[in-house]
Amino acid sequence: MEHLFEGFLDKNNESYNVRLLTKEHMSQLQQLQELVVDTLTEKKNLQPLTYEELDYILTGNGLMIGAFTEKGLIAFRALLVPPIDEEHLGLDVGLDEEELPRVIYQEISNVHPDYRGNRLQQTLAHLIMQELGELDQRFTYVACTVASFNIPSLKDKFKQGMEIAALKIKYVDQLRYIFIKSLVGEGQGGEISEIARVPMGDVEGQQALLDEGWRGISMEDDDGGYRVLYVKRQ
């Protein structure tokens, strides 16, 4: 199978390659995801993909790539073409209904615990967005959800230039940041006119800003905790 990328894991002193994933990789995907979930101290921070969701992506409704060493699959990243329904993230961030078919979701990203610290999340993020550009279907936005205080995932999204556009309950009872990024043009539009820093634990304070059209663009340490940097654009 053709490799999308070949690299070297300095921390583990191993070479690896990245490939497109197919249904043939289903068992490896499930095993890796289960391992990652088992190692989490806050399991509610990750919404793992079910067999049906994995199958949905791998049968032409998205894109999935994986990193392999000689030992097998060590990391994967997924994009999903979502069904158009009342739970669509585009509706949560104020998109018009006619824009929803042009939204793709950045889904789960898993890295084997033994291979963390090699910037695999960032590498796979860059590669999967490159592959997205090769698809026949064109997308205008990429969106995703992240649990508050899931610091590695929040940093991952901000590094990709994604912005918080909503903070609300999803998946029945889970509080989630909703990120979005435009895939056309430069930047997210408009000059920054105001800046506010809000503690991550201040849910109502963040929601009040988001309701007024502010966007969360980064995060910073705050005396043992974290603050989210929000901006308002003209």
N, C-alpha and C positions, 0 to 999 in steps of 0.2 A: 504494500500500500504506500502511496506517495506521502512523503513527510512534508508538513507545512513548515517545519522549523526543526533545527537540530542545535542543541546547546549543551552546556556543561554545568553541573551542580557543584559549585565550589564547596559548599558546606558538607556535602556527602561524597565528594570526589568521584562523581559518576557522570557519565554522559546520558543524555535523554533526547527523545524526539517527540514532536507533537503531530498528531494525526486527526483527521475527521473521524468521528465515532459513528458506528452503525448498531443495529440490533444485535449483532454478534458480540458486542461488548456489554450487553445488558447485565450479565452476572457480575462482571468486574465492577461496573458502575454501582450496583446495589451493595456489593461488599465494601467498597471504599466509602460510600455514603454512610453505611451502618457504623463503620469504624470511626468516622469523623464525629458522628452524633454521639457515640459512646464516650468519646473523650471530652465532650463539652461539659463544663460545669453548669452552664445555663442553657439547658436544652431548648427552652422556649425561644432562644435567640435565632434558631435555625428552623426554617420550614422545609423539611426534606421533601424531595419529589417522590411521589408514589410510583409503583410499577406502571400504572396507566399513564401518568404524566410523562415518564421517561419514554414509554412506547409512543405516545402522541408526538413528542419532539422528534424521535428517531424515524418516524414514518412520514417525514416531509413537512412537519409543522414547526420548523425551527432549525436550529443548528447546534451541534455539540462537538467540542474538541477535547482531546485528552493528551496528557503528557505521560510517556512511557519510559521506564528504564528496562534493563534486562529482567528485572523482577516483576514487571507488569505495570498496570495503571497506577500512577501516583498522584494524579490531579486531573480534574476536568472542569469545564465551564460550559454553560448552556445559554442559548437564546431561544425564546419560545414565541410563536405567533399565537396570541391569545384569542379565544372566542370573544365575540362581541356580545357582552351581556351587562347587567346592571352593576357587576363587580369590577368592570374594566377600570384600570388605573387612569386611563385618559380622562374618564369622567371625574375622578377624584381631583385632578389637577386643572379642571376647567376647559378641557378641549371640546370642540364641537363634535357632534356625532359623526359627521362626514370625515373627520380626521382619524377616527379610531382604527380603521383598517390599515393605517400607515404607522401604527405603533407596534413596536416589538419589545418584548420583555427581556431584560437581562436576568436570567434565572440563577439558580444556585451555582456556587463556585466552591469546590471541595479540594483540599490539599491534604495528603497523607501526613499525619503528625510528625513522622520521621523526616519529612522533606520540607517542613516549614522553614522560613528564613532564606529561601533562595529566590524570592521575588516571582514565584510561579504565578501567583494571582495576577500580577501586573502583566507578565509576559502573555498569559493566556487571554487576558482582557484585550490587549493590543491585537493579538492574532485573530481572535474571533470577530472583532469589529472589521478587520481587513477582509475576512471571509464573507462577512455580511454584505460587503460591497460587491461581491461576485454573484450574489443571488439575482435571479430574474425579477423577483418582487422587490419593489423599492419601498423603503421606510423613511419616515420623516423624523420620528422620535424613538428614543429608547427609554424605557421606564423600568423601575424595580421598587421593591419594598425592602427596608432594613429595620431591624429592631433597634430601639433606642438602647444605647450602651453596648451595642455589638461593635466595639471600637475598631477591630480589624476591617470589618465590612464597610463601616462608615468611611474610614480612611481610603479604602479601595474605591468607593464611589466618587469621593471628592477628587481623588487623583485623576480620575477619568474625566473630570469637568462636569459631572452630573450635579444637579442642584435639588435641594429639598423644596418641594412645592406644596406638600400637605403632611399632616401628622394626624392619623386617625386610626380607629379600630378596623382591622382587617382579619380574615381567617377566623371569623366568629367573635373572638375575644382578645385578639392580640394587637397591642399598640405598635404601629409601624410608621416610620418615615416613608414617604413616597417621593422617590427621586425621578427626575426627568432630564433629558438632554436633547436638544435639537441636533439632528444629523445633517442639516443643511445650513449653509452660511457660517459666519464666524460669530462666536460668542452666543450669549443668551439674550441679547438685545437691550439697548438703552444704556445711558450713563448712570453710574451709581450716584444717588443723591443723598442717601442716608445709610448709616451703619448702626447695627445694634448687636450686642453680645448677650446671649441669654443662656443661663445654666441649663444643661441638658435635662435636668430633673424638673424644670419649670415647664410642664406640658401646656398649661393654659396660656402662659406668656408667649410661647412659641406659636400656638394655634391662633392667638389674637393677631400676631404679625402676619402669619400666612393668610389669614382671612382678608387682610388688607393688601395682599399682593406682594408681600416681601418674599425673598428666596434665601434659603440657607446655602451658603457657598463653601464653608470650611468649618473646622473645629480646632479648638486650642485647649491646652492644659489650663486648669483653673484650681490651683492649690489642692491638688489631689483628686480633683474631678475634671469635668470638661464643660466648656461653653461652646455653643454653636454661633458662628458669625452669620448674621442675617443682613441682607442689603435690600434697599428699595431703589428701583431704577426709574428714571424719568420716562 
